[in-house]
Amino acid sequence: MSYTSPDKVFSLKGDRQAIIIDNQRYVGGVAWRQNMQTFDAAGFDWAPSSDFVLSYDYVWRVNRIFGSETFVPPFTDFKGDSHLINAKFKNLPVGTLTTYVYSLDLPNVATPGVFSSNTFGAHLTGDAFGDASFWLEYAHQVDAYGSPFSYAANYVHGYLSSPIFGLTGKIGHEYLGSDNGRAFQTPLGTNHAFNGFADAFLVTPAGGLNDFYASIGKKFDCGLGLTGFYHYFWDDGFDISRGQEIDVVATMPLGKGFTALAKGAFLWGQGAQPDVTRVSLEVNYKY
């Protein structure tokens, strides 16, 4: 159910829906899963000019990828009162500035309040030089609602992406801090897209995480896309190495709406982090 004003300045939406915010680090659809994450929610978008957009969503249920009928802890759906606020300031001399507040009340029968938190942050993205682009982000997270934890953790993420001799290169660093035995968490994000495709860090370890990463990719004339990724992981204080990971992703259009995707992830863990090898093949159809 939705409504958009004739001048397209204001819109309302409600009922079960996908909510995709920015790069999906905090809120996303986990669409690569066969059963994607959806939200029972209502909200609005307000865009009084081309330079500013304010979005708000009230979420009372999160329908997770594990299915609403599961009775296996901790995979049951979240039912609570969450608020998602996102404001974009576009066409600034330095790019686009986005500020946000994500107030998550996420109880369920298995993990009452464990993932509840308040997160306040901002990111700036734009052109660096030539065809290069950048992303700079900072956020602060504290316990909220019925959380059994008492903590205040920081998040920092920055990367630079640029064409290089016909390739696309990217280098970045993501920091998820920790405090008092609890780390910065993103329970509603499409976390598979971050910190390696081996999915070893879907839930941030208690000691936090530093992820230095780089990637290089190319799209060939035949349609084949090939990208390689490298990650080096530490705890948040750079005291304990958690290992290294290499990922490879290949995509190929098959025609008539079909696309094939192959993905490999190889994590060589260190310390308490075990090795992980994960390979997946999939075919997608778009109509």
C-alpha positions as CSV (number, residue, x, y, z in Angstrom):
1,M,0.0,0.0,0.0
2,S,1.5,3.3,-1.0
3,Y,0.6,6.9,-2.0
4,T,2.6,9.6,-3.8
5,S,1.5,13.2,-3.9
6,P,0.9,14.6,-7.4
7,D,4.0,16.8,-7.1
8,K,6.1,13.8,-6.0
9,V,7.3,15.7,-2.9
10,F,5.7,13.4,-0.4
11,S,5.0,9.7,-0.4
12,L,3.6,7.2,2.1
13,K,4.0,3.4,2.2
14,G,2.8,0.6,4.5
15,D,2.4,-3.1,5.0
16,R,4.9,-5.9,4.3
17,Q,7.8,-4.6,2.2
18,A,11.4,-4.6,1.3
19,I,13.4,-1.8,2.9
20,I,16.8,-1.0,1.2
21,I,18.8,1.8,2.8
22,D,22.0,3.1,1.2
23,N,24.6,0.3,0.9
24,Q,22.5,-2.0,3.0
25,R,25.1,-2.1,5.9
26,Y,22.4,-1.4,8.4
27,V,19.1,-2.2,6.7
28,G,18.7,-4.4,3.6
29,G,16.8,-7.3,1.9
30,V,19.5,-10.0,1.9
31,A,18.3,-10.6,-1.6
32,W,20.9,-13.1,-2.5
33,R,19.1,-15.5,-0.2
34,Q,16.2,-17.4,-1.7
35,N,14.0,-16.2,1.2
36,M,14.8,-12.5,1.4
37,Q,14.3,-10.3,4.5
38,T,11.2,-8.2,4.6
39,F,9.6,-5.8,7.0
40,D,6.1,-5.1,8.3
41,A,6.4,-1.4,8.4
42,A,5.0,2.0,7.6
43,G,6.8,5.2,6.7
44,F,7.2,8.2,4.4
45,D,9.6,10.0,2.1
46,W,9.8,13.8,1.9
47,A,11.8,15.4,-0.9
48,P,11.0,19.2,-0.9
49,S,13.8,19.8,-3.4
50,S,16.3,17.8,-5.5
51,D,18.9,18.5,-2.9
52,F,17.3,17.0,0.2
53,V,15.4,13.8,1.0
54,L,14.1,12.7,4.4
55,S,12.9,9.1,5.0
56,Y,11.3,7.6,8.0
57,D,10.1,4.0,8.6
58,Y,8.4,2.5,11.7
59,V,9.0,-1.3,11.8
60,W,7.0,-3.6,14.0
61,R,8.2,-6.9,12.6
62,V,11.2,-8.2,10.8
63,N,10.6,-11.3,8.7
64,R,14.0,-12.8,8.6
65,I,15.6,-15.1,6.0
66,F,15.1,-18.2,8.1
67,G,11.3,-18.2,7.6
68,S,8.5,-17.1,9.9
69,E,7.6,-20.6,10.9
70,T,11.0,-21.6,12.3
71,F,11.1,-22.6,16.0
72,V,14.9,-23.0,16.1
73,P,16.6,-20.3,18.3
74,P,17.9,-17.7,17.6
75,F,16.4,-17.6,14.1
76,T,12.9,-16.5,14.9
77,D,11.6,-13.2,13.6
78,F,12.0,-9.9,15.5
79,K,8.9,-8.2,16.8
80,G,9.3,-4.8,18.4
81,D,9.1,-1.0,17.8
82,S,12.0,0.2,15.6
83,H,12.6,3.5,14.0
84,L,14.7,4.2,10.9
85,I,15.5,7.8,10.0
86,N,17.7,8.8,7.1
87,A,18.3,12.3,5.7
88,K,20.3,13.0,2.5
89,F,21.9,16.3,1.5
90,K,22.7,16.1,-2.2
91,N,24.7,18.2,-4.6
92,L,27.1,19.6,-2.0
93,P,30.5,20.8,-3.2
94,V,32.0,17.7,-1.6
95,G,29.4,15.2,-2.7
96,T,26.3,13.7,-0.9
97,L,26.1,13.8,2.9
98,T,23.8,11.3,4.6
99,T,22.9,11.3,8.3
100,Y,20.9,8.6,10.0
101,V,19.5,7.3,13.3
102,Y,18.5,3.6,13.5
103,S,16.7,2.8,16.8
104,L,16.3,-0.9,16.8
105,D,14.0,-2.7,19.3
106,L,14.5,-6.4,18.2
107,P,13.2,-8.9,20.8
108,N,12.4,-12.5,20.0
109,V,11.9,-15.6,22.0
110,A,15.5,-16.7,21.7
111,T,17.5,-13.5,22.0
112,P,15.4,-11.0,24.0
113,G,17.0,-7.6,23.4
114,V,20.4,-8.9,22.4
115,F,20.4,-7.0,19.1
116,S,18.6,-3.9,20.3
117,S,20.5,-0.7,19.9
118,N,20.6,3.0,18.9
119,T,23.0,3.9,16.1
120,F,23.8,7.5,15.1
121,G,26.0,8.2,12.1
122,A,26.8,9.9,8.8
123,H,28.6,9.1,5.6
124,L,29.9,11.3,2.8
125,T,30.3,10.0,-0.7
126,G,31.4,11.7,-3.9
127,D,34.1,12.1,-6.6
128,A,37.7,12.1,-5.5
129,F,39.7,12.9,-8.6
130,G,39.2,11.9,-12.2
131,D,36.8,8.9,-12.3
132,A,37.6,7.9,-8.7
133,S,35.0,7.9,-6.0
134,F,35.2,7.8,-2.2
135,W,33.1,6.8,0.8
136,L,33.7,8.1,4.4
137,E,31.5,7.1,7.3
138,Y,31.4,7.3,11.1
139,A,28.8,5.9,13.5
140,H,28.3,5.5,17.2
141,Q,26.2,2.7,18.7
142,V,24.8,2.2,22.3
143,D,22.6,-0.3,24.0
144,A,18.9,0.4,24.0
145,Y,15.5,-1.0,24.9
146,G,15.8,-4.4,26.6
147,S,19.4,-5.0,25.7
148,P,21.3,-7.0,28.3
149,F,24.5,-5.3,27.4
150,S,25.9,-1.9,28.5
151,Y,28.2,-0.6,25.8
152,A,29.2,2.3,23.4
153,A,31.0,1.3,20.3
154,N,32.2,3.2,17.2
155,Y,32.2,2.3,13.5
156,V,34.4,3.8,10.8
157,H,34.4,2.9,7.1
158,G,36.3,4.4,4.2
159,Y,37.2,3.3,0.7
160,L,38.4,4.7,-2.6
161,S,37.3,3.2,-6.0
162,S,38.8,3.9,-9.4
163,P,39.2,2.6,-12.9
164,I,42.8,1.2,-13.4
165,F,44.0,0.3,-16.9
166,G,40.6,-1.0,-18.0
167,L,39.9,-2.6,-14.6
168,T,38.0,-1.4,-11.6
169,G,40.0,-1.2,-8.4
170,K,38.9,-0.6,-4.8
171,I,40.7,-0.3,-1.5
172,G,39.1,0.3,1.9
173,H,39.1,-0.3,5.6
174,E,36.1,-1.0,7.9
175,Y,36.4,-0.8,11.7
176,L,33.7,-2.2,14.0
177,G,34.6,-1.3,17.6
178,S,33.8,-3.0,20.8
179,D,33.2,-1.9,24.4
180,N,32.6,-3.9,27.6
181,G,32.5,-7.2,25.9
182,R,30.0,-6.2,23.1
183,A,30.8,-5.2,19.6
184,F,29.1,-2.9,17.0
185,Q,26.4,-5.0,15.4
186,T,24.3,-4.6,12.2
187,P,21.5,-7.3,12.6
188,L,19.3,-6.0,9.8
189,G,21.9,-5.4,7.2
190,T,22.8,-7.5,4.1
191,N,26.0,-8.5,6.0
192,H,27.0,-11.1,3.3
193,A,28.2,-8.1,1.3
194,F,30.7,-7.1,4.0
195,N,33.7,-8.7,5.6
196,G,34.1,-11.5,3.1
197,F,31.8,-13.9,1.4
198,A,32.8,-16.8,3.8
199,D,30.3,-15.2,6.2
200,A,32.6,-15.7,9.2
201,F,31.7,-12.3,10.6
202,L,27.9,-11.9,10.0
203,V,27.8,-11.3,13.8
204,T,30.7,-9.1,14.8
205,P,33.0,-10.9,17.3
206,A,33.0,-9.6,20.9
207,G,36.4,-8.1,20.4
208,G,35.4,-6.1,17.4
209,L,36.8,-6.3,13.9
210,N,39.2,-4.5,11.6
211,D,38.8,-5.4,7.9
212,F,41.4,-4.1,5.4
213,Y,40.2,-5.1,2.0
214,A,41.0,-4.6,-1.7
215,S,39.3,-5.7,-4.9
216,I,40.0,-5.7,-8.7
217,G,37.4,-6.5,-11.4
218,K,36.8,-6.4,-15.1
219,K,33.8,-6.7,-17.4
220,F,34.8,-8.5,-20.7
221,D,33.2,-7.8,-24.1
222,C,31.5,-11.3,-24.0
223,G,29.6,-10.1,-20.9
224,L,31.7,-12.1,-18.4
225,G,32.3,-10.2,-15.2
226,L,35.2,-11.3,-13.0
227,T,36.2,-9.8,-9.6
228,G,38.7,-10.8,-7.0
229,F,38.7,-9.7,-3.4
230,Y,41.3,-9.8,-0.6
231,H,40.6,-9.3,3.2
232,Y,42.9,-9.1,6.2
233,F,41.1,-9.3,9.6
234,W,42.1,-8.2,13.1
235,D,40.3,-7.5,16.3
236,D,39.4,-3.8,16.9
237,G,42.7,-3.1,18.6
238,F,45.0,-4.7,15.9
239,D,46.2,-7.1,18.7
240,I,44.8,-10.4,17.4
241,S,44.9,-11.5,13.7
242,R,41.7,-13.3,12.7
243,G,43.1,-14.4,9.3
244,Q,43.0,-13.6,5.6
245,E,40.4,-14.3,3.0
246,I,40.4,-14.4,-0.8
247,D,37.1,-14.3,-2.7
248,V,36.3,-14.7,-6.4
249,V,33.0,-13.8,-8.1
250,A,32.1,-14.5,-11.8
251,T,28.9,-13.5,-13.5
252,M,27.7,-14.3,-17.0
253,P,24.5,-13.3,-18.8
254,L,22.9,-16.3,-20.5
255,G,20.3,-14.4,-22.5
256,K,16.5,-14.2,-22.2
257,G,16.7,-12.7,-18.7
258,F,19.0,-15.4,-17.2
259,T,22.3,-14.8,-15.5
260,A,24.7,-17.3,-14.0
261,L,26.8,-16.5,-10.9
262,A,29.7,-18.4,-9.4
263,K,31.3,-17.4,-6.1
264,G,34.2,-18.8,-4.1
265,A,35.4,-17.8,-0.6
266,F,38.5,-19.1,1.1
267,L,39.3,-17.9,4.7
268,W,42.5,-18.9,6.3
269,G,41.7,-18.3,10.0
270,Q,44.2,-17.5,12.8
271,G,43.9,-18.0,16.5
272,A,40.4,-19.0,17.4
273,Q,39.0,-18.3,14.0
274,P,38.6,-21.5,12.0
275,D,39.2,-21.9,8.3
276,V,36.2,-21.6,6.0
277,T,35.8,-22.6,2.3
278,R,32.5,-21.8,0.7
279,V,31.5,-22.2,-3.0
280,S,28.1,-21.3,-4.5
281,L,26.6,-21.5,-7.9
282,E,23.3,-19.8,-8.9
283,V,21.2,-18.9,-11.8
284,N,19.0,-15.8,-11.7
285,Y,16.1,-14.9,-13.9
286,K,14.8,-11.3,-14.3
287,Y,11.5,-10.5,-16.0
